[in-house]
């Protein structure tokens, strides 16, 4: 039996309604590039959802036991289409105030579970 775990992250969009609308369009059902969704699935990500309030986003990922964030980062670094997508996303995304330079998505700390 395979097991999964949930990972949650946050990132900000630039606070610009036109850019937010364009970003949402890139992420609308069927609009994400197929190479991107393939790279996500190939890394062991079972499901990924992104939620938005204002310009703050929350990403919830369900990952299988094979998922390794370091391996995923290495896979992405050698994938030209993923690099092209990431460069495009910087047009819309901005670092959170406590992010390291070049870091967008920050892992959330779980502080409660029922």
Secondary structure, 3 states (H helix, E strand, C coil): CCCEEEEEEEEEECCCHHHHHHHHHHCCCCCCCHHHHHHHHHCCEEEEEEEEECCEEEEEEEEECCCCHHHHHHHHHCCHHHHHHHHHHCCCEECCCCCCCCCCCEECCCCCCC
